[in-house]
Amino acid sequence: MNFNDARDLMWIAGGLYGSAFILGFLKTFRLNWSPLNEAPLAGIIIGFLLHTRALYLRGLDIHGCPLGNTLERIQFILWSLILTFLILRLLWRLDLLGSFCAGLSFGAGWLTLTLPNTDPKYWLATDYHKLFSDPWIELHASIAIFSYGVFSLLAIVSGMYLIQRKALLSRKFDKLGSFLPPINDLEIACWRLLTVGVIFLTISILVGGMHWTRHPEFVTSIKLAVTILLWLGYSVVFLLHLTHRIYGSKFAKISIILFLLAIGSLALVNSKNRENTKQEIKPVQSTDLSL
Amino acid sequence: MNKEINQSLFLLGSSHQVADLAARERISLPPGSIDEFYNGLSQIEGLDEYLLLNTCNRTEIYGAVQKSFSFDSLGKYLSNFRKLEPEFLSQHSYQRNDHEVVDHLFKVTSGIDSQMVGETEILGQVKKAYEDACQRKAAGKMLNRLFQKGFQAAKWARTNTGISRGQVNLGNVLCDLARRIFGKVSNCRLLVLGAGEVAESTIEAFKSRGSQAITVSGRTFDWCPLCRNKPAELAEKFDGFTLSFDRFKDSMHLFDVILTSTASGKSLIDYRDIQKSMQKRPAQPLFLIDASVPRNIEEKVSQIENVFLYNMDDVSTIANENLKSRISEVDRCKGALARRAAKLWEQMTQAREIS
């Protein structure tokens, strides 16, 4: 293990998230071992610090925010997810949410590290200078990816809402259900996360849109369509919830579906890059990385 | 020579484990006679320290005794004091010595020896009995250590095992469900239709958790001078409000929890009523409890988004499940407490040998 290697650090961070996930659930199911009490949160915090260092090292390699390939984007989303959870953890004592977040970060993080072709070394190309030609585009991409992190947390909280709702309607309360927050609090949390996510995504679209009006040739029509559709999807849900037309289980289900679509849209962007990398390692067009 | 060297622990007691309610009533000490009972205990030879635990379900005398102490003397004293036949007392009581006393106290404080397994009230009662004994200077070094360790064991058991998990009382089960839906029960606005025992138990449980907005409504027979206005009496008892029964449907959207417990024998709230009130409180959950037989709320209302309807069968099932889950934890808890008790007794005997 090399603590100056971004990938090694990502593996360790993923492992720590995985440990936090397992320990968190053991704690939830009342394994009688007191050191377990703070271990999941400690695992998430140490994992987050190593994850931050990993992204920092990769950022030094590529001279910018690490969003140049699928692995980097997924890792940045997972980092944003954990960051949002840690901020929320200051406000609410939601340890079970931490376990869900750690589980997702572990699973998705290790999967992208294991899968081939998710981490082409584009920055080793001879004519490579830096990832983003324009700092505004870098800002656009990083805010957009951060909003994905918030939306992933929204999907997790929505999942928790559906589990709690199912328990309440079926009148069967297993141990997991009994440790979930009240259903009303979960819906409020979903609404706040959606609001924050939509604000960040809108800022990102505005910043990206300003660049696009000047250089429309850098943005493919598929990317433009996906981005606008996704933003519209979240904005419509936001407005429908604001006017009380969608709430409860429908709201939770739509939030999860939209998140899956958002993750799917990343693959669309990636397929284009992969084609590029098959031919030769080339620096990625700055606008390919935007959402 | 230090008195503590020859001391050992002793317990004489009666509880629901060995005595039915009628027997317990005979053995239990009336509150006004506690002073006199303590005075009598101080006269028993060889009884250096003593503590009386007297609750509705158990009467127990804990003691640190010298070798000269005769077990029969304490039994005789209690029989005489309560005017019981010695055979009756021996039939409905138990005696424990040394490490058995430690083990027994740990089980009592943690609630696993209680009639309602895992209940927490007993810990407060033991604490009160201990404070009382301390004030009377009846508890000394040995009982102090025993009871302090007993409180620690209770805390450990509640934190590390599931013996107190889940509610088993009707009102508490409903409060627990309300907490799962709304979070803080104190913020819930409760409407109760009817004024029977179930209504009262529920209001009591909500009130004890800080709920301030409690409203009672029910059919009253104002034309009859002999009829009591029970809803108004219930509301007054718990500082609540009353609502005219004819108008409760117009105000349903203002409440988070609605309990029906009437003997009307017909459906009072139907699908359209709830649909109408949910339109006025969108995105806010509604918790309905139908405690009436025959039911007062149309079952179809549970199909409406954000509406959670429970009837008495559902609530009873949850209470029974909670009780089962507590009982399944008892063996684990007993084993762990026995190990703690053995360790404490070993420390106590070692300390005696050293001194």
Interface residues (C-beta under 8 A of the other chain):
Chain A: R30 N32 S34 Q164 A167 L168 L169 R171 F173 S178 P181 P182 I183 N184 D185 E187 H241 H244 Y247 G248 S249 K250
Chain B: N160 T161 G162 R165 G166 L177 R179 R180 I181 F182 G183 P282 A283 Q284 P285 S302 E305 N306 F308 Y310 D314 T317 I318 E321 A336
